[in-house]
Amino acid sequence: MSEPAEQETIVIIDDDYAIRLSCKKILSKMGFRAETFEDGAQGLEGVARLKPGLAVVDLKMPGISGMEVIARVHEIDPEIVVVVITGYPTIDTAVAAMKCGAYDFLPKPFSPDELRLIVNRGLERRRLAIESRRAEVERALLKRRFVTFVSHQLQTPLVAIHQYLSVLKDLDATEDAAANRPQWF
């Protein structure tokens, strides 16, 4: 697998110490900054502070559930990609996680290669989404500049025509006034 160009931060939120440790080691070897948290509340604080590109979230945790963590992560930053990991995989939980905003679903136990694949795919999706939004902003800016340029180019001759018409109108008014003025000599 290729290493990321700049060190991307990934947050792992899981109450299982072995999962946190193994995910951190796998992701660190890939060149990522991996930070771990043992529950949803700590994980959300970490997400808010670290601004990660991706979060790996367990569904079954004490305190705040994984589903709630997913929703709150997206309140913090809608561009964060969330990968759900769970020891209780069912189609219903996978669908529910996706509806909450999860990008992908990884049942425990998983192999290092499965984690690497999903993380790389999730970060690529994030990169493409950010590039797409940036391109949309650039397109809107170019459109606005074009409209401004065209309106200026159209406005310039119209202003000149308006000024000529004003001068002609003033000349007509002056000539009419001169024609109606009594002659004293």
C-alpha positions in Angstrom: 0.0 0.0 0.0 1.2 3.5 -0.7 1.9 5.9 2.1 -0.1 9.2 2.3 1.5 12.3 1.0 0.9 14.2 4.3 0.2 12.6 7.6 -3.6 12.2 7.9 -5.1 11.8 11.3 -7.4 8.8 12.0 -9.3 8.4 15.2 -10.2 4.9 16.6 -13.1 4.8 19.1 -13.5 1.4 20.6 -13.9 0.0 24.2 -11.7 -3.0 23.4 -8.1 -2.3 24.2 -6.8 -5.0 21.8 -8.7 -3.6 18.9 -7.5 0.0 19.6 -3.9 -1.1 19.9 -4.0 -3.3 16.7 -5.7 -0.6 14.7 -3.3 2.0 15.9 -0.3 -0.2 15.0 -1.7 -1.0 11.5 -2.6 2.6 10.7 0.7 4.0 12.1 2.7 1.6 9.9 0.7 3.0 6.9 2.0 6.5 7.8 -1.1 7.8 9.5 -1.3 9.6 12.9 -3.6 7.2 14.7 -5.2 8.3 18.0 -7.3 6.0 20.1 -10.2 6.6 22.5 -12.0 4.0 24.7 -15.5 5.5 24.7 -17.8 7.7 22.6 -17.5 10.8 24.8 -13.7 10.8 24.7 -13.8 10.0 21.0 -16.0 12.9 20.2 -13.7 15.2 22.2 -10.8 13.8 20.2 -12.6 14.3 16.9 -13.4 17.9 17.7 -9.8 18.6 18.8 -7.9 16.6 16.2 -10.1 17.1 13.1 -9.4 13.7 11.6 -10.0 12.6 8.0 -11.4 9.3 9.1 -12.9 7.8 12.3 -13.1 4.1 13.1 -16.1 3.6 15.5 -17.3 0.6 17.4 -21.1 0.3 17.6 -21.4 -1.3 21.0 -19.7 0.9 23.7 -20.7 1.9 27.2 -22.1 5.4 27.5 -22.7 6.9 24.1 -23.6 4.3 21.4 -21.7 4.1 18.2 -24.7 5.2 16.2 -24.9 8.4 18.2 -21.2 8.9 17.8 -21.5 8.7 14.0 -24.2 11.3 14.0 -22.3 13.6 16.3 -19.1 13.2 14.4 -20.9 14.5 11.3 -22.2 17.5 13.3 -18.6 18.3 14.1 -17.4 17.9 10.5 -19.6 16.4 7.8 -16.5 15.5 5.7 -15.1 13.0 8.2 -15.4 9.5 6.8 -16.7 7.0 9.4 -15.9 3.3 9.3 -18.0 1.2 11.7 -16.5 -1.9 13.3 -18.5 -4.3 15.4 -18.4 -7.7 16.9 -22.2 -8.0 16.3 -22.6 -7.7 12.6 -26.0 -8.0 11.1 -27.5 -6.6 8.0 -29.9 -4.5 10.1 -27.0 -2.9 12.0 -25.1 -2.3 8.8 -28.1 -0.6 7.2 -28.7 1.5 10.3 -25.0 2.5 10.5 -25.1 3.6 6.8 -28.3 5.5 7.4 -26.6 7.3 10.3 -23.8 8.3 7.9 -21.2 5.5 8.1 -19.1 5.1 4.9 -18.4 1.4 5.5 -18.9 -1.5 7.9 -16.2 -3.9 9.1 -17.2 -6.9 11.2 -14.9 -8.1 13.9 -12.6 -9.9 13.7 -11.0 -8.3 10.6 -7.6 -8.7 9.0 -5.1 -5.9 8.8 -5.5 -6.0 5.0 -9.3 -5.5 5.3 -8.7 -2.4 7.6 -6.0 -1.0 5.2 -8.3 -1.4 2.2 -11.3 0.2 3.8 -9.3 3.1 5.3 -7.5 3.8 2.0 -10.9 3.6 0.1 -12.6 5.9 2.7 -9.8 8.5 2.6 -9.8 8.4 -1.2 -13.6 9.1 -1.2 -13.0 12.0 1.2 -10.2 13.4 -1.0 -12.5 13.2 -4.1 -15.4 14.8 -2.2 -13.2 17.7 -1.1 -11.8 18.1 -4.6 -15.3 18.0 -6.0 -16.5 20.7 -3.6 -13.4 22.8 -4.4 -14.1 22.5 -8.1 -17.7 23.5 -7.6 -16.6 26.6 -5.7 -14.1 27.5 -8.4 -16.8 27.0 -11.1 -19.2 29.3 -9.2 -16.4 31.9 -8.8 -15.5 31.7 -12.5 -19.2 32.0 -13.4 -19.5 35.1 -11.2 -16.4 36.6 -12.7 -17.6 35.9 -16.2 -21.0 37.5 -15.5 -19.3 40.5 -13.9 -16.9 40.8 -16.9 -19.7 40.5 -19.5 -22.0 43.0 -17.6 -19.1 45.4 -17.4 -18.3 45.0 -21.1 -22.0 45.6 -22.0 -22.4 48.4 -19.5 -19.5 50.5 -20.8 -21.0 51.1 -24.3 -24.4 51.5 -22.8 -23.1 54.2 -20.4 -21.5 56.0 -23.4 -24.7 55.8 -25.4 -26.7 57.1 -22.3 -24.3 60.0 -22.0 -24.5 60.8 -25.7 -28.3 60.7 -25.5 -28.2 63.0 -22.4 -26.0 65.4 -24.3 -28.4 65.3 -27.3 -31.4 65.8 -25.0 -29.7 68.8 -23.3 -28.8 70.2 -26.7 -32.4 69.8 -27.9 -33.6 71.5 -24.7 -31.1 74.3 -25.1 -32.1 74.8 -28.8 -35.8 74.7 -27.8 -35.1 77.3 -25.1 -33.1 79.4 -27.5 -35.9 79.2 -30.1 -38.5 80.3 -27.6 -36.4 83.1 -26.2 -37.5 86.6 -27.2 -35.2 88.4 -29.5 -34.1 91.9 -28.2 -32.1 93.1 -31.0 
